[in-house]
Amino acid sequence: MSDPDDMVELAVVENDPFWTNYVTGFRLGDSLIQAWSIEPKLAFVDSGTSCLFMDPVTFQFFINRLSKFTENGVSLNREDQYELDDCKDRDKMPSVSLMYGDHWFTMFVADYVYERDGVCKICIYGQ
């Protein structure tokens, strides 16, 4: 965030030990053409976690849409993590935004795709 005036406050769910609120949608890129509403799902922010976790049904829908941005596709590795079949596709990947309350919070490609030993891993899971 470069402008402090862009800061927003979100109420958190009471009596929850985490910073929890409901996610009601996600989008890929900046356009609402690639945006979907979902049933409200509890989601929490944990500054120690670098990955995004979703329920399995939402995740399958999500990863299928995300893979359409690649030329070479995505594959599930032995550790049950999705990878880009070609790291060159990383430049084609969209930002990912989650709707918390009335606000979109955006993760950029560098936030959810990382390279290790020449393999580009997608740090988003369905569990």
N, CA, C and O of each residue as an XYZ file, in Angstrom:
508
protein
N       0.859     -1.166      0.000
C       0.000      0.000      0.000
C       0.902      1.224      0.000
O       1.761      1.375      0.868
N       0.703      2.078     -0.960
C       1.542      3.262     -1.059
C       0.866      4.500     -0.493
O       1.547      5.463     -0.140
N      -0.445      4.495     -0.401
C      -1.174      5.655      0.104
C      -1.948      5.261      1.359
O      -2.858      4.435      1.283
N      -1.601      5.838      2.516
C      -2.302      5.493      3.756
C      -3.807      5.750      3.689
O      -4.570      5.150      4.446
N      -4.240      6.635      2.793
C      -5.675      6.888      2.659
C      -6.407      5.692      2.054
O      -7.634      5.622      2.120
N      -5.673      4.759      1.471
C      -6.279      3.556      0.901
C      -6.559      2.483      1.955
O      -7.173      1.460      1.651
N      -6.117      2.711      3.181
C      -6.297      1.722      4.233
C      -7.777      1.581      4.584
O      -8.503      2.572      4.668
N      -8.211      0.349      4.786
C      -9.585      0.088      5.211
C      -9.547     -0.755      6.480
O      -8.584     -1.476      6.741
N     -10.603     -0.648      7.252
C     -10.747     -1.470      8.448
C     -11.862     -2.462      8.218
O     -12.901     -2.126      7.649
N     -11.644     -3.680      8.658
C     -12.672     -4.707      8.591
C     -12.980     -5.171     10.003
O     -12.077     -5.419     10.802
N     -14.244     -5.282     10.294
C     -14.626     -5.874     11.571
C     -14.270     -7.356     11.508
O     -14.307     -7.957     10.435
N     -13.933     -7.935     12.626
C     -13.641     -9.361     12.660
C     -14.783    -10.082     13.362
O     -15.541     -9.484     14.126
N     -14.891    -11.365     13.091
C     -15.923    -12.178     13.714
C     -15.640    -12.247     15.210
O     -14.521    -12.547     15.628
N     -16.651    -11.969     16.001
C     -16.464    -11.976     17.454
C     -16.221    -13.390     17.964
O     -16.678    -14.369     17.373
N     -15.501    -13.475     19.062
C     -15.213    -14.739     19.745
C     -14.473    -15.736     18.855
O     -14.659    -16.946     18.985
N     -13.657    -15.240     17.975
C     -12.827    -16.087     17.134
C     -11.376    -15.731     17.456
O     -11.033    -14.549     17.492
N     -10.521    -16.722     17.690
C      -9.149    -16.403     18.101
C      -8.269    -15.824     16.991
O      -7.163    -15.359     17.265
N      -8.746    -15.847     15.737
C      -7.966    -15.326     14.621
C      -8.597    -14.048     14.092
O      -9.705    -13.690     14.493
N      -7.909    -13.365     13.205
C      -8.480    -12.208     12.504
C      -9.347    -12.771     11.392
O      -8.872    -12.980     10.275
N     -10.606    -13.016     11.689
C     -11.491    -13.744     10.792
C     -12.615    -12.864     10.280
O     -13.195    -12.077     11.028
N     -12.916    -13.005      9.001
C     -14.063    -12.358      8.381
C     -14.534    -13.293      7.270
O     -13.928    -14.339      7.037
N     -15.605    -12.920      6.590
C     -16.147    -13.769      5.534
C     -15.649    -13.336      4.161
O     -15.651    -12.150      3.830
N     -15.228    -14.305      3.376
C     -14.911    -14.074      1.969
C     -16.165    -14.433      1.188
O     -16.753    -15.494      1.398
N     -16.576    -13.540      0.282
C     -17.813    -13.766     -0.472
C     -17.584    -13.811     -1.984
O     -18.538    -13.919     -2.753
N     -16.331    -13.730     -2.405
C     -16.064    -13.812     -3.829
C     -14.580    -13.774     -4.114
O     -13.765    -13.465     -3.244
N     -14.248    -14.094     -5.349
C     -12.865    -13.939     -5.798
C     -12.883    -13.527     -7.258
O     -13.863    -13.736     -7.973
N     -11.785    -12.943     -7.679
C     -11.656    -12.575     -9.091
C     -10.217    -12.796     -9.527
O      -9.289    -12.817     -8.720
N     -10.070    -12.958    -10.827
C      -8.762    -13.130    -11.442
C      -8.507    -11.927    -12.319
O      -9.268    -11.665    -13.250
N      -7.452    -11.193    -12.037
C      -7.167     -9.961    -12.763
C      -7.998     -8.813    -12.218
O      -8.577     -8.910    -11.136
N      -8.052     -7.733    -12.972
C      -8.733     -6.522    -12.511
C     -10.174     -6.412    -12.975
O     -10.907     -5.541    -12.508
N     -10.586     -7.272    -13.877
C     -11.906     -7.150    -14.487
C     -12.956     -7.940    -13.715
O     -12.686     -9.035    -13.221
N     -14.141     -7.378    -13.617
C     -15.238     -8.105    -12.987
C     -15.778     -9.209    -13.891
O     -16.617    -10.001    -13.464
N     -15.304     -9.267    -15.132
C     -15.702    -10.356    -16.029
C     -15.203    -11.686    -15.470
O     -15.858    -12.715    -15.633
N     -14.053    -11.664    -14.817
C     -13.464    -12.863    -14.220
C     -13.670    -12.852    -12.707
O     -12.739    -13.140    -11.955
N     -14.888    -12.521    -12.253
C     -15.192    -12.472    -10.820
C     -16.359    -13.404    -10.530
O     -17.280    -13.533    -11.337
N     -16.311    -14.052     -9.369
C     -17.352    -14.997     -8.984
C     -17.754    -14.774     -7.534
O     -16.915    -14.509     -6.673
N     -19.035    -14.885     -7.285
C     -19.539    -14.867     -5.914
C     -19.508    -16.294     -5.388
O     -19.718    -17.251     -6.134
N     -19.246    -16.420     -4.108
C     -19.300    -17.729     -3.464
C     -20.123    -17.596     -2.196
O     -20.321    -16.494     -1.683
N     -20.599    -18.723     -1.698
C     -21.267    -18.705     -0.402
C     -20.272    -18.151      0.609
O     -19.092    -18.501      0.563
N     -20.723    -17.293      1.522
C     -19.784    -16.742      2.502
C     -19.021    -17.850      3.232
O     -19.610    -18.799      3.747
N     -17.718    -17.704      3.261
C     -16.859    -18.681      3.921
C     -15.944    -17.951      4.886
O     -15.340    -16.932      4.551
N     -15.854    -18.499      6.098
C     -14.944    -17.909      7.067
C     -13.517    -18.004      6.544
O     -13.091    -19.049      6.052
N     -12.800    -16.922      6.656
C     -11.404    -16.882      6.239
C     -10.641    -16.063      7.262
O     -11.166    -15.093      7.809
N      -9.425    -16.447      7.514
C      -8.646    -15.675      8.471
C      -7.313    -15.276      7.887
O      -6.783    -15.913      6.976
N      -6.796    -14.208      8.439
C      -5.502    -13.680      8.032
C      -4.488    -14.108      9.074
O      -4.682    -13.898     10.272
N      -3.414    -14.704      8.611
C      -2.342    -15.148      9.492
C      -1.043    -14.661      8.869
O      -0.615    -15.171      7.833
N      -0.432    -13.699      9.486
C       0.759    -13.096      8.885
C       1.917    -14.078      8.773
O       2.893    -13.796      8.078
N       1.830    -15.220      9.438
C       2.891    -16.211      9.344
C       2.686    -17.203      8.213
O       3.557    -18.035      7.958
N       1.555    -17.130      7.533
C       1.252    -18.059      6.452
C       1.409    -17.354      5.122
O       0.876    -16.263      4.916
N       2.138    -17.979      4.227
C       2.383    -17.360      2.930
C       1.494    -17.913      1.829
O       1.543    -17.426      0.700
N       0.690    -18.910      2.128
C      -0.145    -19.549      1.114
C      -1.614    -19.268      1.377
O      -2.005    -18.873      2.476
N      -2.408    -19.479      0.352
C      -3.852    -19.315      0.439
C      -4.468    -20.705      0.456
O      -4.119    -21.551     -0.368
N      -5.377    -20.945      1.387
C      -6.057    -22.228      1.502
C      -7.545    -22.021      1.277
O      -8.128    -21.066      1.790
N      -8.164    -22.919      0.505
C      -9.595    -22.845      0.198
C     -10.220    -24.213      0.429
O      -9.525    -25.225      0.515
N     -11.552    -24.222      0.528
C     -12.221    -25.513      0.591
C     -12.046    -26.199     -0.766
O     -11.870    -25.518     -1.776
N     -12.091    -27.533     -0.808
C     -11.788    -28.268     -2.045
C     -12.685    -27.926     -3.234
O     -12.200    -27.868     -4.364
N     -13.971    -27.701     -3.011
C     -14.882    -27.421     -4.126
C     -14.560    -26.069     -4.757
O     -14.436    -25.964     -5.978
N     -14.424    -25.034     -3.927
C     -14.069    -23.708     -4.438
C     -12.703    -23.756     -5.114
O     -12.494    -23.128     -6.152
N     -11.778    -24.503     -4.523
C     -10.429    -24.591     -5.075
C     -10.429    -25.187     -6.482
O      -9.754    -24.662     -7.367
N     -11.169    -26.269     -6.705
C     -11.192    -26.888     -8.040
C     -11.724    -25.916     -9.081
O     -11.179    -25.814    -10.180
N     -12.791    -25.203     -8.733
C     -13.332    -24.187     -9.629
C     -12.261    -23.136     -9.912
O     -12.043    -22.746    -11.059
N     -11.601    -22.688     -8.856
C     -10.576    -21.654     -8.936
C      -9.388    -22.102     -9.792
O      -8.984    -21.382    -10.705
N      -8.826    -23.275     -9.510
C      -7.616    -23.713    -10.221
C      -7.922    -23.988    -11.691
O      -7.064    -23.779    -12.549
N      -9.131    -24.453    -11.989
C      -9.514    -24.651    -13.394
C      -9.529    -23.327    -14.145
O      -9.073    -23.258    -15.287
N     -10.051    -22.271    -13.512
C     -10.071    -20.948    -14.154
C      -8.656    -20.385    -14.273
O      -8.289    -19.815    -15.300
N      -7.872    -20.550    -13.217
C      -6.506    -20.023    -13.208
C      -5.656    -20.679    -14.300
O      -4.841    -20.010    -14.935
N      -5.839    -21.960    -14.517
C      -5.017    -22.670    -15.507
C      -5.279    -22.180    -16.930
O      -4.435    -22.366    -17.807
N      -6.416    -21.565    -17.170
C      -6.731    -21.058    -18.512
C      -5.861    -19.863    -18.909
O      -5.820    -19.482    -20.079
N      -5.172    -19.281    -17.939
C      -4.274    -18.163    -18.235
C      -2.917    -18.654    -18.739
O      -2.093    -17.851    -19.176
N      -2.680    -19.954    -18.682
C      -1.383    -20.499    -19.083
C      -1.456    -21.065    -20.497
O      -2.529    -21.429    -20.979
N      -0.312    -21.133    -21.147
C      -0.237    -21.814    -22.442
C       0.018    -23.299    -22.248
O      -0.412    -24.122    -23.055
N       0.723    -23.638    -21.170
C       1.188    -25.008    -20.978
C       0.477    -25.757    -19.863
O       0.741    -26.942    -19.657
N      -0.413    -25.100    -19.143
C      -1.190    -25.767    -18.108
C      -0.518    -25.810    -16.755
O       0.573    -25.275    -16.554
N      -1.205    -26.465    -15.833
C      -0.705    -26.668    -14.480
C      -0.797    -28.157    -14.174
O      -1.621    -28.867    -14.751
N       0.049    -28.626    -13.265
C       0.060    -30.040    -12.877
C       0.122    -30.147    -11.369
O       0.657    -29.274    -10.686
N      -0.433    -31.230    -10.865
C      -0.369    -31.529     -9.439
C       0.882    -32.361     -9.191
O       1.077    -33.394     -9.830
N       1.735    -31.914     -8.261
C       2.973    -32.650     -8.000
C       2.764    -33.696     -6.895
O       1.655    -33.866     -6.390
N       3.836    -34.385     -6.533
C       3.749    -35.451     -5.519
C       3.383    -34.928     -4.139
O       2.896    -35.686     -3.300
N       3.610    -33.656     -3.895
C       3.282    -33.072     -2.587
C       1.889    -32.450     -2.582
O       1.561    -31.668     -1.689
N       1.064    -32.795     -3.581
C      -0.294    -32.242     -3.711
C      -0.290    -30.728     -3.838
O      -1.160    -30.045     -3.300
N       0.691    -30.218     -4.549
C       0.759    -28.788     -4.819
C       0.765    -28.585     -6.330
O       1.438    -29.311     -7.061
N       0.016    -27.600     -6.785
C      -0.007    -27.314     -8.221
C       1.222    -26.513     -8.622
O       1.716    -25.668     -7.875
N       1.699    -26.810     -9.830
C       2.850    -26.116    -10.402
C       2.499    -25.691    -11.814
O       1.658    -26.302    -12.474
N       3.152    -24.640    -12.262
C       3.060    -24.279    -13.676
C       3.895    -25.277    -14.458
O       5.010    -25.605    -14.053
N       3.366    -25.765    -15.576
C       4.138    -26.702    -16.389
C       5.321    -26.014    -17.061
O       6.267    -26.681    -17.479
N       5.279    -24.704    -17.167
C       6.388    -23.933    -17.724
C       6.442    -22.599    -16.986
O       5.460    -21.857    -16.970
N       7.579    -22.295    -16.379
C       7.705    -21.043    -15.615
C       7.497    -19.804    -16.480
O       7.215    -18.727    -15.955
N       7.631    -19.943    -17.792
C       7.377    -18.791    -18.667
C       5.932    -18.316    -18.552
O       5.634    -17.154    -18.829
N       5.034    -19.212    -18.144
C       3.626    -18.840    -17.990
C       3.380    -17.910    -16.798
O       2.321    -17.291    -16.702
N       4.343    -17.814    -15.904
C       4.166    -16.956    -14.728
C       3.833    -15.521    -15.135
O       3.042    -14.853    -14.470
N       4.432    -15.053    -16.218
C       4.181    -13.683    -16.676
C       2.764    -13.490    -17.207
O       2.310    -12.355    -17.356
N       2.070    -14.572    -17.491
C       0.698    -14.491    -18.005
C      -0.350    -14.613    -16.902
O      -1.537    -14.396    -17.142
N       0.091    -14.961    -15.691
C      -0.848    -15.217    -14.599
C      -1.460    -13.906    -14.103
O      -0.795    -12.870    -14.102
N      -2.724    -13.953    -13.685
C      -3.403    -12.745    -13.213
C      -3.187    -12.525    -11.717
O      -2.735    -13.421    -11.004
N      -3.511    -11.344    -11.266
C      -3.606    -11.132     -9.826
C      -4.828    -11.910     -9.339
O      -5.722    -12.226    -10.125
N      -4.863    -12.216     -8.051
C      -5.992    -12.914     -7.428
C      -6.520    -12.010     -6.329
O      -5.770    -11.592     -5.447
N      -7.814    -11.708     -6.381
C      -8.420    -10.845     -5.362
C      -9.515    -11.603     -4.634
O     -10.264    -12.372     -5.236
N      -9.596    -11.375     -3.339
C     -10.645    -11.950     -2.500
C     -11.521    -10.824     -1.978
O     -11.021     -9.763     -1.605
N     -12.820    -11.055     -1.954
C     -13.766    -10.060     -1.452
C     -13.999    -10.307      0.040
O     -14.630    -11.289      0.430
N     -13.484     -9.408      0.851
C     -13.734     -9.399      2.294
C     -14.653     -8.221      2.557
O     -14.302     -7.082      2.247
N     -15.820     -8.474      3.121
C     -16.759     -7.369      3.330
C     -17.078     -6.742      1.989
O     -17.508     -7.435      1.067
N     -16.875     -5.447      1.869
C     -17.126     -4.731      0.615
C     -15.835     -4.376     -0.117
O     -15.839     -3.511     -0.992
N     -14.745     -5.029      0.229
C     -13.441     -4.633     -0.297
C     -12.729     -5.807     -0.962
O     -12.723     -6.925     -0.445
N     -12.132     -5.530     -2.113
C     -11.274     -6.501     -2.777
C      -9.869     -6.376     -2.203
O      -9.326     -5.274     -2.120
N      -9.284     -7.491     -1.811
C      -7.897     -7.534     -1.370
C      -7.136     -8.382     -2.379
O      -7.503     -9.524     -2.656
N      -6.080     -7.809     -2.918
C      -5.406     -8.397     -4.076
C      -4.052     -8.991     -3.717
O      -3.270     -8.407     -2.966
N      -3.800    -10.172     -4.277
C      -2.484    -10.806     -4.236
C      -1.958    -10.789     -5.665
O      -2.666    -11.156     -6.603
N      -0.738    -10.370     -5.818
C      -0.117    -10.345     -7.132
C       0.585    -11.680     -7.384
O       0.779    -12.471     -6.461
N       0.957    -11.918     -8.618
C       1.566    -13.200     -8.978
C       2.753    -13.511     -8.071
O       2.917    -14.652     -7.640
N       3.568    -12.524     -7.782
C       4.731    -12.744     -6.912
C       4.322    -13.167     -5.504
O       5.134    -13.718     -4.761
N       3.059    -12.910     -5.133
C       2.563    -13.301     -3.815
C       2.122    -14.763     -3.768
O       2.129    -15.368     -2.696
N       1.738    -15.340     -4.906
C       1.208    -16.707     -4.851
C       1.926    -17.711     -5.757
O       1.610    -18.900     -5.715
N       2.882    -17.263     -6.571
C       3.698    -18.190     -7.366
C       5.153    -17.954     -6.974
O       5.641    -16.825     -7.010
N       5.831    -19.021     -6.604
C       7.250    -18.887     -6.266
C       8.039    -19.965     -7.004
O       7.518    -21.034     -7.323
N       9.295    -19.660     -7.264
C      10.153    -20.592     -7.995
C      11.123    -21.267     -7.043
O      11.771    -20.616     -6.224
N      11.210    -22.582     -7.166
C      12.178    -23.347     -6.384
C      12.776    -24.409     -7.297
O      12.055    -25.215     -7.884
N      14.084    -24.402     -7.408
C      14.800    -25.371     -8.250
C      14.267    -25.408     -9.675
O      14.141    -26.479    -10.269
N      13.953    -24.237    -10.223
C      13.499    -24.145    -11.600
C      12.041    -24.507    -11.827
O      11.584    -24.553    -12.969
N      11.303    -24.766    -10.748
C       9.885    -25.122    -10.846
C       9.064    -24.003    -10.215
O       9.367    -23.554     -9.110
N       8.027    -23.555    -10.917
C       7.154    -22.495    -10.393
C       5.950    -23.124     -9.711
O       5.106    -23.746    -10.357
N       5.885    -22.955     -8.412
C       4.834    -23.563     -7.599
C       3.756    -22.537     -7.284
O       4.043    -21.364     -7.043
N       2.517    -22.997     -7.289
C       1.370    -22.150     -6.956
C       1.048    -22.395     -5.491
O       0.688    -23.506     -5.100
N       1.180    -21.365     -4.699
C       1.008    -21.508     -3.253
C      -0.451    -21.259     -2.853
O      -0.749    -20.417     -2.005
N      -1.343    -22.015     -3.487
C      -2.773    -21.977     -3.189
C      -3.219    -23.430     -3.110
O      -2.933    -24.222     -4.008
N      -3.911    -23.775     -2.048
C      -4.286    -25.167     -1.795
C      -5.787    -25.314     -1.577
O      -6.469    -24.378     -1.159
N      -6.280    -26.511     -1.870
C      -7.655    -26.868     -1.544
C      -7.646    -27.922     -0.460
O      -7.226    -29.056     -0.688
N      -8.113    -27.544      0.730
C      -8.112    -28.492      1.860
C      -9.398    -28.401      2.627
O      -9.583    -29.119      3.609
